[in-house]
Amino acid sequence: MVELKKGKGSHAKVSVGGAFTFIPDRDIDPKTEGKIRKTLGL
């Protein structure tokens, strides 16, 4: 689930199951993508 109103500034909250993280509203590099996937358990 993506919640655009839950993040600060241009960030959005992304949740998968019980895990969640905040992602920026811009292009992300592969290293950041890996960190996001790890946090979400993907």
mmCIF file of the C-alpha atoms, coordinates in Angstrom:
data_MODEL
# 
_entry.id   MODEL 
# 
loop_
_atom_site.group_PDB 
_atom_site.id 
_atom_site.type_symbol 
_atom_site.label_atom_id 
_atom_site.label_alt_id 
_atom_site.label_comp_id 
_atom_site.label_asym_id 
_atom_site.label_entity_id 
_atom_site.label_seq_id 
_atom_site.pdbx_PDB_ins_code 
_atom_site.Cartn_x 
_atom_site.Cartn_y 
_atom_site.Cartn_z 
_atom_site.occupancy 
_atom_site.B_iso_or_equiv 
_atom_site.pdbx_formal_charge 
_atom_site.auth_seq_id 
_atom_site.auth_comp_id 
_atom_site.auth_asym_id 
_atom_site.auth_atom_id 
_atom_site.pdbx_PDB_model_num 
ATOM 1  C CA . MET A 1 1  ? 0.000  0.000  0.000  1.00 0.00 ? 1  MET A CA 1 
ATOM 2  C CA . VAL A 1 2  ? 1.247  3.498  -0.790 1.00 0.00 ? 2  VAL A CA 1 
ATOM 3  C CA . GLU A 1 3  ? 0.077  6.428  1.315  1.00 0.00 ? 3  GLU A CA 1 
ATOM 4  C CA . LEU A 1 4  ? 1.078  9.746  -0.210 1.00 0.00 ? 4  LEU A CA 1 
ATOM 5  C CA . LYS A 1 5  ? -0.220 11.872 2.693  1.00 0.00 ? 5  LYS A CA 1 
ATOM 6  C CA . LYS A 1 6  ? 1.719  10.057 5.430  1.00 0.00 ? 6  LYS A CA 1 
ATOM 7  C CA . GLY A 1 7  ? 5.259  11.090 4.423  1.00 0.00 ? 7  GLY A CA 1 
ATOM 8  C CA . LYS A 1 8  ? 7.088  14.338 5.068  1.00 0.00 ? 8  LYS A CA 1 
ATOM 9  C CA . GLY A 1 9  ? 7.459  16.688 2.129  1.00 0.00 ? 9  GLY A CA 1 
ATOM 10 C CA . SER A 1 10 ? 7.789  14.743 -1.095 1.00 0.00 ? 10 SER A CA 1 
ATOM 11 C CA . HIS A 1 11 ? 8.027  11.312 0.576  1.00 0.00 ? 11 HIS A CA 1 
ATOM 12 C CA . ALA A 1 12 ? 5.410  8.566  0.538  1.00 0.00 ? 12 ALA A CA 1 
ATOM 13 C CA . LYS A 1 13 ? 4.822  5.739  3.023  1.00 0.00 ? 13 LYS A CA 1 
ATOM 14 C CA . VAL A 1 14 ? 4.971  2.266  1.472  1.00 0.00 ? 14 VAL A CA 1 
ATOM 15 C CA . SER A 1 15 ? 3.833  -0.771 3.432  1.00 0.00 ? 15 SER A CA 1 
ATOM 16 C CA . VAL A 1 16 ? 3.915  -4.486 2.684  1.00 0.00 ? 16 VAL A CA 1 
ATOM 17 C CA . GLY A 1 17 ? 2.371  -6.731 5.303  1.00 0.00 ? 17 GLY A CA 1 
ATOM 18 C CA . GLY A 1 18 ? 3.520  -5.348 8.657  1.00 0.00 ? 18 GLY A CA 1 
ATOM 19 C CA . ALA A 1 19 ? 6.674  -3.670 7.314  1.00 0.00 ? 19 ALA A CA 1 
ATOM 20 C CA . PHE A 1 20 ? 6.801  -0.077 6.104  1.00 0.00 ? 20 PHE A CA 1 
ATOM 21 C CA . THR A 1 21 ? 9.273  2.518  4.892  1.00 0.00 ? 21 THR A CA 1 
ATOM 22 C CA . PHE A 1 22 ? 9.255  5.989  3.393  1.00 0.00 ? 22 PHE A CA 1 
ATOM 23 C CA . ILE A 1 23 ? 10.397 6.597  -0.163 1.00 0.00 ? 23 ILE A CA 1 
ATOM 24 C CA . PRO A 1 24 ? 11.224 9.857  -1.948 1.00 0.00 ? 24 PRO A CA 1 
ATOM 25 C CA . ASP A 1 25 ? 9.175  11.170 -4.843 1.00 0.00 ? 25 ASP A CA 1 
ATOM 26 C CA . ARG A 1 26 ? 12.093 11.045 -7.300 1.00 0.00 ? 26 ARG A CA 1 
ATOM 27 C CA . ASP A 1 27 ? 14.221 8.539  -9.135 1.00 0.00 ? 27 ASP A CA 1 
ATOM 28 C CA . ILE A 1 28 ? 16.114 6.270  -6.761 1.00 0.00 ? 28 ILE A CA 1 
ATOM 29 C CA . ASP A 1 29 ? 19.448 4.618  -7.401 1.00 0.00 ? 29 ASP A CA 1 
ATOM 30 C CA . PRO A 1 30 ? 19.923 0.820  -7.237 1.00 0.00 ? 30 PRO A CA 1 
ATOM 31 C CA . LYS A 1 31 ? 21.573 1.004  -3.788 1.00 0.00 ? 31 LYS A CA 1 
ATOM 32 C CA . THR A 1 32 ? 18.587 2.840  -2.307 1.00 0.00 ? 32 THR A CA 1 
ATOM 33 C CA . GLU A 1 33 ? 16.214 0.418  -4.027 1.00 0.00 ? 33 GLU A CA 1 
ATOM 34 C CA . GLY A 1 34 ? 18.036 -2.484 -2.387 1.00 0.00 ? 34 GLY A CA 1 
ATOM 35 C CA . LYS A 1 35 ? 17.700 -0.884 1.050  1.00 0.00 ? 35 LYS A CA 1 
ATOM 36 C CA . ILE A 1 36 ? 13.975 -0.316 0.510  1.00 0.00 ? 36 ILE A CA 1 
ATOM 37 C CA . ARG A 1 37 ? 13.438 -3.921 -0.625 1.00 0.00 ? 37 ARG A CA 1 
ATOM 38 C CA . LYS A 1 38 ? 15.392 -5.243 2.372  1.00 0.00 ? 38 LYS A CA 1 
ATOM 39 C CA . THR A 1 39 ? 13.362 -3.113 4.797  1.00 0.00 ? 39 THR A CA 1 
ATOM 40 C CA . LEU A 1 40 ? 10.103 -4.383 3.272  1.00 0.00 ? 40 LEU A CA 1 
ATOM 41 C CA . GLY A 1 41 ? 11.293 -8.008 3.203  1.00 0.00 ? 41 GLY A CA 1 
ATOM 42 C CA . LEU A 1 42 ? 11.147 -8.318 -0.587 1.00 0.00 ? 42 LEU A CA 1 
# 
